[in-house]
Amino acid sequence: MKKSISIILVLFVSILLIFLFDIKNSTSLNYPKYFPKIEYDLSKNPINKDKIELGKILFYDPILSKNNQISCASCHSSYNAFAHTDHKLSHGINDEIGIRNAPALFNLAWQKEFMWDGAINHLDMQALAPINSEIEMGENTRNLISKLQKTNYYPELFYSAFGDSIIKTEYLLKSLSQFQLTLISSNSKYDSVIKGEAKFSDKEKRGHELFKNNCNSCHTEPMFTNYEYKKNGIKEDSILKDFGRYNITENINDKYLFKVPSLRNLKYSYPYMHDGRFEKLQFVINHYSEINIDNNLIHLNNKEKVDLTAFLLTLNDKEFTLNKNHKFPLKLIETLYQ
């Protein structure tokens, strides 16, 4: 009986210490009041400064790949709104080429599903896909945990974040989520207008009206996506043969459906579409002005295209791309070369 009570007391004290530990280092996500309710369940992974820092270090560390050369940041550059612009399709380990363009990473706390086809239904699980992919990072989770544990710095970092120097997959995934949850883009000119701090030019105002009449049903304000899956009307690539959402559901009605991307930060996140086939925003607007998707044709004249482009450019968030809190962590350099 006494032994049982002792065990219960030990467990209670341990839980209390973890709770107090999280409270001490807790912080919060900062986003505008006009943003919708967050989808990510923060109660199961409360925002914590040490976890965010650990997640950032992991995000930039090529140790996550089999050959220690590819990091998350290899395809998701902070200067490009955490997308990449040097090639259409993602490049991975041993110069392997993927089948899709690496999507921009921001405002992830509002997403329920991830990847162009929604293959992952939780942010905490998302990192497993690229880490274990043979053409992306080529590693396996068990070996990665072993590599991290053998370093002379990660056990200490995990202890600071989770109060446990024994590295677990759960800790790895939750810390990566923590950093990505902080990637909030909400400081564009559009946001300043919504806050009453700025005004649209006449051209931008006309473009906004065109947008609301033709684009808002899929690219819904203020996130500029409805997070659903739609046909984009582009012809199938004969080499990639990407069937989109159908690859996951095997429902014939989902063939060629891809997630609707956010239109924020278009200046930084080209090339566009799931296969990166359009290098310029002008090409995307021309595409939607020339095709008929589900009996819906968006016909714009040249002047209207200019106005719409002017509005879309108000969605660029320079502060987000230059945010020093998102950049390569100097602490990683210290740990790699100590």
VENZISUL-V258882 format. One record per residue. N is the residue number from 1. RES is the residue in one letter. OMEGA is omega in degrees with one decimal (999 if undefined). NEAR is the number of other C-alpha atoms within 10 Angstrom. Layout:
n=N res=RES omega=OMEGA near=NEAR
n=N res=RES omega=OMEGA near=NEAR
//
This chain:
n=1 res=M omega=179.9 near=5
n=2 res=K omega=-179.5 near=7
n=3 res=K omega=179.6 near=8
n=4 res=S omega=178.7 near=9
n=5 res=I omega=179.6 near=10
n=6 res=S omega=179.5 near=11
n=7 res=I omega=179.8 near=11
n=8 res=I omega=179.3 near=12
n=9 res=L omega=179.2 near=12
n=10 res=V omega=179.3 near=12
n=11 res=L omega=-179.8 near=12
n=12 res=F omega=179.7 near=12
n=13 res=V omega=179.9 near=12
n=14 res=S omega=179.5 near=12
n=15 res=I omega=179.7 near=12
n=16 res=L omega=-179.7 near=12
n=17 res=L omega=178.5 near=13
n=18 res=I omega=179.9 near=15
n=19 res=F omega=179.6 near=11
n=20 res=L omega=178.3 near=12
n=21 res=F omega=179.9 near=16
n=22 res=D omega=179.7 near=21
n=23 res=I omega=-178.0 near=13
n=24 res=K omega=-174.8 near=11
n=25 res=N omega=-174.1 near=15
n=26 res=S omega=175.0 near=14
n=27 res=T omega=-178.9 near=14
n=28 res=S omega=176.6 near=11
n=29 res=L omega=179.8 near=11
n=30 res=N omega=179.5 near=9
n=31 res=Y omega=-175.9 near=14
n=32 res=P omega=179.4 near=14
n=33 res=K omega=-178.2 near=8
n=34 res=Y omega=172.7 near=12
n=35 res=F omega=178.7 near=13
n=36 res=P omega=-180.0 near=12
n=37 res=K omega=178.3 near=9
n=38 res=I omega=178.8 near=13
n=39 res=E omega=-178.9 near=12
n=40 res=Y omega=-178.8 near=18
n=41 res=D omega=-177.8 near=10
n=42 res=L omega=179.9 near=14
n=43 res=S omega=-179.3 near=7
n=44 res=K omega=178.3 near=8
n=45 res=N omega=-176.0 near=16
n=46 res=P omega=-179.0 near=17
n=47 res=I omega=-173.7 near=24
n=48 res=N omega=-174.4 near=22
n=49 res=K omega=-178.7 near=19
n=50 res=D omega=178.1 near=22
n=51 res=K omega=177.6 near=29
n=52 res=I omega=-179.6 near=22
n=53 res=E omega=177.7 near=21
n=54 res=L omega=179.9 near=26
n=55 res=G omega=178.6 near=24
n=56 res=K omega=178.8 near=25
n=57 res=I omega=178.6 near=24
n=58 res=L omega=-178.1 near=24
n=59 res=F omega=-177.0 near=24
n=60 res=Y omega=-174.3 near=20
n=61 res=D omega=179.7 near=22
n=62 res=P omega=177.4 near=18
n=63 res=I omega=-180.0 near=18
n=64 res=L omega=179.1 near=27
n=65 res=S omega=-176.3 near=24
n=66 res=K omega=-178.1 near=21
n=67 res=N omega=178.2 near=13
n=68 res=N omega=-179.1 near=14
n=69 res=Q omega=-176.6 near=15
n=70 res=I omega=175.8 near=24
n=71 res=S omega=174.9 near=22
n=72 res=C omega=-177.8 near=22
n=73 res=A omega=178.0 near=19
n=74 res=S omega=178.7 near=18
n=75 res=C omega=-176.7 near=24
n=76 res=H omega=-176.7 near=22
n=77 res=S omega=-179.4 near=22
n=78 res=S omega=-178.9 near=23
n=79 res=Y omega=179.6 near=18
n=80 res=N omega=-178.1 near=22
n=81 res=A omega=179.7 near=27
n=82 res=F omega=167.1 near=26
n=83 res=A omega=171.9 near=25
n=84 res=H omega=-172.9 near=25
n=85 res=T omega=-173.9 near=22
n=86 res=D omega=175.3 near=11
n=87 res=H omega=-174.9 near=16
n=88 res=K omega=-176.0 near=23
n=89 res=L omega=-178.4 near=20
n=90 res=S omega=177.2 near=25
n=91 res=H omega=-177.2 near=22
n=92 res=G omega=-176.9 near=22
n=93 res=I omega=179.4 near=20
n=94 res=N omega=178.9 near=15
n=95 res=D omega=174.6 near=11
n=96 res=E omega=-179.4 near=13
n=97 res=I omega=-179.0 near=15
n=98 res=G omega=-178.3 near=18
n=99 res=I omega=-176.5 near=17
n=100 res=R omega=174.8 near=19
n=101 res=N omega=179.9 near=24
n=102 res=A omega=-177.7 near=27
n=103 res=P omega=174.8 near=25
n=104 res=A omega=-179.2 near=24
n=105 res=L omega=171.4 near=20
n=106 res=F omega=-178.0 near=23
n=107 res=N omega=-177.4 near=20
n=108 res=L omega=-179.5 near=21
n=109 res=A omega=-178.0 near=21
n=110 res=W omega=-178.3 near=17
n=111 res=Q omega=174.6 near=17
n=112 res=K omega=-177.0 near=15
n=113 res=E omega=-171.9 near=18
n=114 res=F omega=-173.9 near=18
n=115 res=M omega=-178.6 near=18
n=116 res=W omega=-178.2 near=22
n=117 res=D omega=178.6 near=24
n=118 res=G omega=-176.7 near=20
n=119 res=A omega=-178.6 near=16
n=120 res=I omega=-175.4 near=18
n=121 res=N omega=176.7 near=13
n=122 res=H omega=-178.4 near=17
n=123 res=L omega=-179.2 near=22
n=124 res=D omega=-177.6 near=19
n=125 res=M omega=-171.3 near=15
n=126 res=Q omega=-175.3 near=18
n=127 res=A omega=-179.8 near=18
n=128 res=L omega=-177.4 near=17
n=129 res=A omega=179.8 near=15
n=130 res=P omega=-179.3 near=19
n=131 res=I omega=-175.7 near=22
n=132 res=N omega=-179.9 near=18
n=133 res=S omega=-179.0 near=16
n=134 res=E omega=-178.5 near=18
n=135 res=I omega=177.1 near=19
n=136 res=E omega=-178.5 near=25
n=137 res=M omega=169.3 near=28
n=138 res=G omega=-177.5 near=22
n=139 res=E omega=169.5 near=22
n=140 res=N omega=-169.9 near=17
n=141 res=T omega=-177.6 near=16
n=142 res=R omega=-179.4 near=10
n=143 res=N omega=179.1 near=12
n=144 res=L omega=178.5 near=19
n=145 res=I omega=178.7 near=16
n=146 res=S omega=178.8 near=12
n=147 res=K omega=-179.3 near=14
n=148 res=L omega=-177.6 near=20
n=149 res=Q omega=-176.4 near=18
n=150 res=K omega=178.2 near=11
n=151 res=T omega=179.5 near=12
n=152 res=N omega=-178.7 near=12
n=153 res=Y omega=-176.5 near=15
n=154 res=Y omega=177.0 near=20
n=155 res=P omega=178.7 near=17
n=156 res=E omega=179.4 near=17
n=157 res=L omega=178.1 near=19
n=158 res=F omega=177.3 near=24
n=159 res=Y omega=179.0 near=15
n=160 res=S omega=-176.3 near=17
n=161 res=A omega=-172.1 near=23
n=162 res=F omega=-178.4 near=19
n=163 res=G omega=-176.8 near=14
n=164 res=D omega=-179.4 near=15
n=165 res=S omega=174.3 near=15
n=166 res=I omega=-173.9 near=15
n=167 res=I omega=179.7 near=19
n=168 res=K omega=178.7 near=16
n=169 res=T omega=179.3 near=13
n=170 res=E omega=179.8 near=10
n=171 res=Y omega=179.6 near=20
n=172 res=L omega=-175.6 near=21
n=173 res=L omega=-178.7 near=18
n=174 res=K omega=179.0 near=23
n=175 res=S omega=175.7 near=29
n=176 res=L omega=176.6 near=25
n=177 res=S omega=-178.1 near=27
n=178 res=Q omega=-179.7 near=26
n=179 res=F omega=-177.2 near=24
n=180 res=Q omega=177.5 near=22
n=181 res=L omega=-179.3 near=21
n=182 res=T omega=-178.6 near=20
n=183 res=L omega=-176.7 near=22
n=184 res=I omega=179.1 near=18
n=185 res=S omega=-176.6 near=24
n=186 res=S omega=-176.6 near=23
n=187 res=N omega=175.7 near=16
n=188 res=S omega=175.4 near=19
n=189 res=K omega=177.6 near=20
n=190 res=Y omega=-179.5 near=25
n=191 res=D omega=178.3 near=20
n=192 res=S omega=177.9 near=15
n=193 res=V omega=179.7 near=13
n=194 res=I omega=179.4 near=14
n=195 res=K omega=-179.4 near=13
n=196 res=G omega=-177.1 near=9
n=197 res=E omega=-179.4 near=10
n=198 res=A omega=178.3 near=12
n=199 res=K omega=175.2 near=14
n=200 res=F omega=169.6 near=17
n=201 res=S omega=179.2 near=11
n=202 res=D omega=179.6 near=12
n=203 res=K omega=179.1 near=16
n=204 res=E omega=179.5 near=21
n=205 res=K omega=177.5 near=16
n=206 res=R omega=178.6 near=17
n=207 res=G omega=178.5 near=23
n=208 res=H omega=178.2 near=23
n=209 res=E omega=176.3 near=15
n=210 res=L omega=179.6 near=19
n=211 res=F omega=-178.1 near=19
n=212 res=K omega=-178.2 near=13
n=213 res=N omega=-172.5 near=11
n=214 res=N omega=-169.8 near=16
n=215 res=C omega=-168.6 near=17
n=216 res=N omega=-178.2 near=17
n=217 res=S omega=177.9 near=13
n=218 res=C omega=-179.0 near=18
n=219 res=H omega=-169.3 near=21
n=220 res=T omega=175.8 near=17
n=221 res=E omega=0.3 near=17
n=222 res=P omega=-179.8 near=20
n=223 res=M omega=-179.7 near=19
n=224 res=F omega=168.7 near=18
n=225 res=T omega=173.1 near=20
n=226 res=N omega=178.0 near=18
n=227 res=Y omega=177.7 near=21
n=228 res=E omega=-177.8 near=15
n=229 res=Y omega=-176.6 near=19
n=230 res=K omega=171.7 near=17
n=231 res=K omega=-179.6 near=16
n=232 res=N omega=173.1 near=18
n=233 res=G omega=178.9 near=14
n=234 res=I omega=-177.7 near=14
n=235 res=K omega=-179.5 near=8
n=236 res=E omega=174.4 near=12
n=237 res=D omega=-174.4 near=11
n=238 res=S omega=179.1 near=7
n=239 res=I omega=-177.6 near=7
n=240 res=L omega=-178.8 near=11
n=241 res=K omega=-177.6 near=11
n=242 res=D omega=-178.5 near=20
n=243 res=F omega=175.3 near=18
n=244 res=G omega=-175.9 near=24
n=245 res=R omega=179.7 near=25
n=246 res=Y omega=179.5 near=17
n=247 res=N omega=-177.8 near=17
n=248 res=I omega=-172.9 near=14
n=249 res=T omega=-173.6 near=14
n=250 res=E omega=174.5 near=12
n=251 res=N omega=-174.4 near=10
n=252 res=I omega=179.4 near=11
n=253 res=N omega=-179.1 near=10
n=254 res=D omega=-178.4 near=19
n=255 res=K omega=-179.9 near=18
n=256 res=Y omega=172.3 near=22
n=257 res=L omega=177.7 near=21
n=258 res=F omega=-178.9 near=24
n=259 res=K omega=176.8 near=24
n=260 res=V omega=-178.8 near=22
n=261 res=P omega=173.9 near=21
n=262 res=S omega=178.2 near=23
n=263 res=L omega=174.4 near=19
n=264 res=R omega=173.4 near=27
n=265 res=N omega=179.3 near=25
n=266 res=L omega=179.7 near=21
n=267 res=K omega=-172.3 near=19
n=268 res=Y omega=-167.5 near=21
n=269 res=S omega=175.4 near=24
n=270 res=Y omega=-3.5 near=25
n=271 res=P omega=-169.2 near=26
n=272 res=Y omega=-178.1 near=21
n=273 res=M omega=-173.0 near=22
n=274 res=H omega=179.1 near=24
n=275 res=D omega=175.3 near=21
n=276 res=G omega=-173.4 near=19
n=277 res=R omega=-179.4 near=19
n=278 res=F omega=-177.5 near=16
n=279 res=E omega=-176.1 near=16
n=280 res=K omega=178.8 near=13
n=281 res=L omega=179.2 near=17
n=282 res=Q omega=-179.0 near=12
n=283 res=F omega=179.7 near=13
n=284 res=V omega=-179.8 near=15
n=285 res=I omega=177.3 near=17
n=286 res=N omega=-180.0 near=16
n=287 res=H omega=-177.7 near=16
n=288 res=Y omega=177.8 near=19
n=289 res=S omega=-174.0 near=15
n=290 res=E omega=-176.1 near=12
n=291 res=I omega=178.9 near=16
n=292 res=N omega=179.9 near=14
n=293 res=I omega=179.8 near=14
n=294 res=D omega=178.0 near=8
n=295 res=N omega=179.0 near=7
n=296 res=N omega=179.9 near=10
n=297 res=L omega=177.5 near=13
n=298 res=I omega=-177.7 near=19
n=299 res=H omega=179.9 near=16
n=300 res=L omega=172.8 near=17
n=301 res=N omega=-174.3 near=10
n=302 res=N omega=179.8 near=10
n=303 res=K omega=179.3 near=11
n=304 res=E omega=177.7 near=15
n=305 res=K omega=178.3 near=17
n=306 res=V omega=179.8 near=18
n=307 res=D omega=179.8 near=20
n=308 res=L omega=178.1 near=22
n=309 res=T omega=179.7 near=19
n=310 res=A omega=178.9 near=20
n=311 res=F omega=-177.9 near=24
n=312 res=L omega=178.9 near=21
n=313 res=L omega=176.6 near=19
n=314 res=T omega=-179.2 near=21
n=315 res=L omega=179.5 near=23
n=316 res=N omega=-175.8 near=25
n=317 res=D omega=-178.2 near=22
n=318 res=K omega=179.5 near=18
n=319 res=E omega=-179.9 near=12
n=320 res=F omega=-177.5 near=23
n=321 res=T omega=-179.1 near=20
n=322 res=L omega=-177.6 near=14
n=323 res=N omega=-175.9 near=12
n=324 res=K omega=178.9 near=11
n=325 res=N omega=-179.1 near=13
n=326 res=H omega=-173.1 near=19
n=327 res=K omega=178.9 near=16
n=328 res=F omega=-177.3 near=17
n=329 res=P omega=179.7 near=18
n=330 res=L omega=179.8 near=9
n=331 res=K omega=178.8 near=11
n=332 res=L omega=177.5 near=17
n=333 res=I omega=179.7 near=12
n=334 res=E omega=-177.2 near=10
n=335 res=T omega=-177.9 near=13
n=336 res=L omega=-173.1 near=11
n=337 res=Y omega=178.6 near=6
n=338 res=Q omega=999 near=8
//
